[in-house]
Amino acid sequence: MANLSYPLTSLHVTSAQAQILENPLQTFLLGIIISICGNVLISISLNIQKYAHVRQAQRCSKPYYTSVIWWCGVILMGVGELGNFAAYGFAPASLIAPLGCVSVIASAVISVVFLKETVRASDIVGGTLAITGTYVLVTFAPHTSTHITAHVIQYYVISWHFLLYLFIEVIVFCILLYLYKRRNVKHIVIVMLLVALLASLTVISVKAVSGMIQESIKGDLQFIYPIFHVMLVIMVASCAFQIKFLNQAMKMFDATEVVPVNFVFFTASAIIAGIVFYQEFEDLDLLNIFMFLFGCLLSFLGVFLIARNRPKIKQQDPNFIAMDQIPGRRRTDQERPEAKTSTYGSLAAKLMCNRADQTGDS
């Protein structure tokens, strides 16, 4: 086991001792490209999972996790997250995280192409704002990245500002979890805040693990340090619980609601995590900070314009249920079901189905 007893004074993070290195432009471009591809895959996976939920609710049979389509969406999300994992190793978290707006734009395109939704003026304006904001924040984001080693990560972990941040985050998470589980507050903000709080730990651990893996590949073995394994466990656990809560949100709400809210909350949590833990804004001047935040604001505004009042999947009649869907009944007319009759099954689940694919017998 490696000797971890070293003076903390030797790990005091200054510009020289933290080994802040300016990455080549090609490295940043590679990180950006990988992140964009990963976010597109994530957007596709979310829509696939939503389709699986709707399909399972329509059949009212087996749970959603028994669906092959749902597992395909989960696997696709894993591939996209793997791309984001690699991207964090090439650039600062505050630069990669806002690129999640690509997933929102991709989701809007998917809804137009596959769900036959019309292109609205707000979609065009929102897409323009999102792209402009992305360009601004990428231009003014910190273009320096901390040289990640196990010793540096251990110093960051025991710093007072991170410990205070972690304490506040745990308290807020427990309160939200109590409201969600015990008080049954099923609001999208509650669920997505739970995801965002977990995401901040994911961003910290992902960048730490990715950086230590890169150091190990270069020859400075980092796997022998316990902090590597701690960060690896945190990364896996936080990702797993993120998927759990995000999947519950996709089951309760429409993808066009979940994706933009998740983008805003995740981006904010990732930027805060980068500032608190990795101190990515330490050497950034006020103009760059202001323009970076302005770019984030433009992206947020564009995302909400894209998602605002987006039409739902077309239905024949949201207040009625076709008689041919009732066990033992085959009729072409429609009738309002009785609320407490068990024969009709879950009316709420039925109303989630795509009525455009359901027709009566002629």
N, C-alpha and C positions, 0 to 999 in steps of 0.2 A: 504494500500500500504506500502511496506517495506521501511524503511529509508535507502536511498542509499548514504547519506552524510557520507563519511568516508575519512580520510586523505590518500592521494596518497602515502605518505611515508610508510604507513603500508602495501601497496601493492607492494612495491619495490621487484622485483623478484630476490631472491637469491636462493641458493640451498635449504635452509631451508624454507623460506617464500613461495616459489612457490610449496613447498611440492612435490618435485620430488621423486617419489617412484619407486623402482625396482619391476616390476611385476614378479610373479612366471613364471617359464618356461612353465607351463601348460597353463597359460593365453595367452602367445605369440603364442604357438602352436595352440590354439583354434582360435585366430585371423587369423593366417596364413591359416588354413584349411577353415575357413569361406570365406576368401578372394579368395582362389583358386576356391572354388565352385561357388562363385558369378561371377568371371571372365569367367568361362566356360559357364555359363548361358548367360552372355552378348554376348559372341562370337556367340553362337547359335542364339540369338535374332537378331544380326546384319545380319547374313546370311538369316534369315527368312524375315527380312524387305527388303533386297536386292531382294530376290525372289519375294516378293510382288510387288516391283517396276517393275521388268522385266515382270511379268505377266500382270500388268495393262497396261504397255506400249504396250505389244503384242495385247491386246484387244482394246487399244485406246478408252476406254469408260469412266468409272467413275474415279474420282481422287483416288490416292493411299490410302487416309485415310478412304475411304469407304470399304476397303478390310478387311475381317475378319482375313485373314492371317497376314496382317500388324499389326492389333491390338493385335494379339497373340504374335507377336514379341515384340511389345511395352510392353505388360504385362510381358513377360519373362525378358525383360531388367529391368523392375521395380523390379522384384524379385531379379535379380542379383545385382542391385544397393542397394537393401535393405540388402543383404548379406555384401556388402562392407561397408555400413553404420554401421552395427554391428561390423565389423572387426576393424574399426577405433576407436571404443570404447575400444578395448582390447590392442592395440599396437600403436606406433607412426605412423604418416602419412608417414614419410620417409621409414618406413619398409613395410607398406601395399601397397603403390602406385606402387612400381616396380614389384609387383606380377602380374601386368597386362599383363606381357609377357605370362602368361598362356593362355590368350585369343587369342594371336597370334598363339601359338602352336596349340590350339584347332581349330582355323580357318583353319590352314593348314591341320589338320587331316580331318576336315569336307570336304574340297575341294578334298582330295584324295578319301575319302569313297563315298561321294555323287555325286561329279562332275566328278569322274573317272579320276582324274589327276594322273600322274605318280609320284612316289617318286623320287626326284632328290638328287644328292649328296649335293647340297647346303642346301636342307631341313634337311638332317641328320647333317651336320656341324653346321647349324644355330640353330637347336634344341639343340645340345650338348652345344653350346656356351651360349644359353639362359638359359638352366638349370644350367650350371656352374656359370654363372653370378648371377643367382638368389640365389644360395647357398652361394656365396661369400658375396653378399650384405645383405642377411639375417643374416649371421654370424657376420658381422662387423657393422650392423646398430645399432643405439642407442637403447639400451634395457631398457630405462627409459621413463616414461610417466608422463606428468604434471598432477597433481591432479586438475581437471577442476572444477571451481566454477564460479558463476556469477561475483564475485568480480575480480577474476583473469582475466576472459575474458574481462571485462571492462577496466582493466589496459592495457592489450595487445592492445585493440582497439585504445586507445588514445596514444600509444607509438609513438615516432617520426619516427622510422624506418618503422613501418607498415603504417603510414600515407603517408610517402614518397613513399613506395611501391605501395600503393593504388592509389596515384596520377599518378604515371608513368603508371600503368596498365590501368587506365581509359583513359589516353591520347592515348596509343597504341591501345586500343580497338576501340576508336572513329575513328582513322585513318584507321584501318583495315575494319571497318564497312563502312566507306565512300568508300574505294576502292571496296568493295564487292557489295554494293548496288548502288552507284552512278556511279562508273567507270566500273561496270560490270566485275570486275576481278575475274573470276571463276577458281582460282587456288587452288589446294588442300591444299597448305601451308597456304593460306589466311584463308580458312574455318576452318582448324584444329587449327590455332592459336587463332581464335575466341573461339573455344571450349576450348582450353587450358587455356585461360585467365579466362573464366567462371569457369573452373574446379578448379582453385586456390581458388576462393571464396567458391566453393562447399566444398573443403577439409577443409578449415578453419571452415566453419559453421557446417559441418557434425560432425567434432570432438568436437566442442563446444556443440552442441545440444546433442550428444551422451553422452558426459561427464556429462553434467548437468542432463540428465535423470538418469544416474547411481547414481549421488549424491542424487537425489530425491528418488530413490528406497531405498537407504540406510537410508533415514530419514531426510536428509537436503534438504528441499523443495526449488527448484530453479525456479519453474514456476512463482513465484510471482515477479521475477525481469524482467524488460522490456527487458534486453539484451537477455534473452532466446527467447522471441518472435521475436526480431529483427533478431537473428541468424536463427530462424526457417523460417522466410519469405525469408531471403537471400538464404537459402538452397533450398527451394522450387522453387524460381524464377530462380536461377542459373541452377538448374537441368532441369527445363522446357526449358530454352533457349539452354542449351547444347543439349537436345534431338532434338530441332528444327534444329540447325545447323548441328548436326551429321546426322540427317535424310536427310538433303539437300545434304550433302557430299556423303551419301550412294546412293542417287539418281543419282548424277553426275559421281561418280567414283566407281571403283570396290572395293568389300569388302577387297580384299587382298592388296589394296593400302591404304584404310582408316584405317584399324585396326593397322598396324605397325606405321604409322605416328601419329595416335591418341595415341598410347601407349607411344611413345617417348615424345611427347609434354605434355601429361597428367602427366607422371612421373616426368618430369623436373619441371613442374609448381607445382606439389604437394610437391616435395622436397624443392623447393624455399619457398613455403608457410609455410611449417613446420619449416624451418630455420628462416624465417623472423618473423612469428607470434608466434610460440610456442618455438622458440629458442632450437630446438631439438638437435643441434650439439654443444651446449654451453659447455657441459662437456665431449665431445668426443675428444680423443687425435688425433694427426695428422695421425698416422698410420691407425687408424680405419676409419678416414675420407677418406684417400687415397684409402684404400681397398674397402670401400663402393662405392666410385665413379668408381673405376675400375670394380667392379661387375656390376654397372649400364651400363658402357661402353660395357662390354661383352654381356649383355642382349640386348642393342641397336643393336650391330653388328649382333647378332644372329637373331634378329627380321628382320632386313633388308635382311639378307641372305635368310631367309625363304620366304620373299615377293618378292625378286628380280626376275624379268623376269618370274613371275608365269604365266602359260598359261591361256588364257581366256576361257570362255565357248565355246565349239566347235560349229562351225557354218558351214552350207553347203557352202555358198558363201557370204562373207560380201559385195560384190559389186552388188548383184542382189536381187530382191524381187520376191517371188513366185507369179505367176499369179493368183493362187487360193485364194490369200489373198486380191485381188482387188475386190471391190464390183461390181457385175454384170458380172464378167469374170471368166470362168471356163476352164482353159487350163493347159496342162501338161508342156508346154515349159516355159522358163523364159525370161524375157525381161527387159532391163534397163529402169526404169521409168523416165519420164520427170521431171526435178527438180521443175518446177513451176506449175505442174498440181495438182489441189486440190483433184482430185479423189483418189490419192494415199495416202492421209493423211500425217502424219509425217514420213518421211523416216528415220530420226534419231531415232525415237522411234522404228520403225520396225527393224532397225539394231541392237537394243539392245536385241532383242528376241533370244531365244535359237533355232537356226535353226536345231538342232539335232532332235527336236520334230516335225518339219514341213516337210511333204512330199507331193509331187504332186499326183494328181489322176492318177491311172494307166489306 
